[in-house]
Amino acid sequence: MTRVEHKAVESDRDGDEMPAWSVLATELESVASGLDQRFVDAGRSLERAYDTVGNLIGSLESVTNALDRDAADRAVATMQANADQLASLPARQRTRQHSLDILQQASGTVQTEIGRVDRTLDLLKICGQYLKVAAAGAHGFAEFADAMVAELDVSEREIHEISKEVGQLASTVPCVVEVNRVLASECARLCPHVPDKLAADAIGLQQNQIEAARRAETIATIARDIRSKLSAAHGALQIGDITRQRLEHVAQACSLLGAAVDDLNRAGDPAAASALEGQVMAMLAAQVADAAADLQKESRLLGGNFRAIATQVATMVAPHESSGVERTSDGAFLQLLEQSVADVDAVTAQLRDADMRSTQLGSEASSTVRRLGDRLTTIHRVTSGVRIMAWNSDLRSFRMGREGDGLARIATEIRCAVNTLEAVSASIASAFEQLSDAADAIGSPPDGDEATAGSLPEALAVIRAGALLTRQGMSGLDRDAGAIHDIVAEMTSTLDCETAFAEPLARINAKLDALAMPLVEASQSISTTGEQLFHAINALYTMARERQVHARFSPSQHQPEAEVAAMSEEDDDCDGLF
């Protein structure tokens, strides 16, 4: 059996020589302990980062759902409808004022004509008295005069009621005119810039909400990808536990080697002890080198993964920071919107009051016109009866010959008065028609009032709630992103195993190489104790890769390569579990 030169290892403690395996076992256990602590700390940091990303995603999703789409659309539609209503207010005011002017004019016409009716009725009563005196008891004329006076009394009562009701109606018009005047003044102050601004604010609100939801969804998409990478990194962190176990197995193998070498030396076979030590050290050096290479490879992958996450965190915050002006103006935007809504709502409140008063006035005017129409019908009936009576008197006076000339002249005067009364009544009827049209125009609410009146405060409440949720959802972005960045940087530093463990592992590997004296030929064998030691070390392994490295140095002829390969395939999954 040909061997390479054997090198001794001395302890660093007080210059006392210690067994090489003991020194190596201690160093391996120290490195394994430090490595394990680093990956445990990294795992805890990763859990914190995962939870923080989850919280951030929840906040961002709340922004996406902050303003219910239907509610937002209704709020915007309400604002636009109110803006349109206010923009149309000047035209409505002119129409209303025109109707009020007609109402006043028609009421004045009726009052003037009622004075003429009163004078005509007085004249007819006088004519009735003259007729009664001139008839000097002639049959039928006295009865006619008394009947005419009675009918005229009815007309007089009706016309007085008409005068009273028209007076009451006319007294309410100035109040509505004043309300309309104040509203017109306010309208002149606010239109058209306030309704235009409200309409623009409605569009701005819609765009603001869409942009906020889009920005939140973009950031949430990045955050979800970060969460996915963190989840994948959680599995990759198992390389720390795998390496720890492999180093611990090497340390345990060193202890087993020491015991086996001591047994062979006590049995008087130092050559076998030396050969066994050289072969095992060579195998352990290969194990440490293989474990260190896997650790370096996986650590670099983890570091690259975390650096990519850090880049994504910067990308996630970038669109948020780029809209800093917009973000800082969210509150100002809402404040301006609230002021616009308050201005419009104040005017629409006055408008509702004016509409209510106008509707009430129109309703009262319509009712008054209907009642006055009934009274005017009575006057028409009385006038018609008086006209018939006058014709009857004229006929009777004609049959009386010259004695009836005086009565005929009185009857003619009565007919003239009746003609005057009919003309005045026609004028009053025409004024009633104007009153009725004006009442209908004033009393009819404009289209869309029912849909918009009183709805601006509710729309603003929806907008304010959505803006508040948006602000709350986005407020934690900087904080959470900063926390994620710090945790990822901490994990990247913690898992920089190449810097922290490359030198200790290289030193241990150099010591193992120095002690290694592998068999030159694979067919050479060692003692039974050596074979037992290799079996004992093989039993320590929990990873297939360990067994593959072990098989390259095992002197046993009882474990063919096919069996080793089968065992490796069977244990492949274990590398990712321990």
Helices and strands as residue ranges (DSSP letters): H 20-64, H 69-87, H 89-135, H 141-190, H 193-236, H 238-266, H 270-322, H 324-328, H 330-399, G 401-404, H 405-443, H 449-452, H 456-475, H 477-494, H 497-515, H 528-540, H 544-553, H 561-570, G 572-576
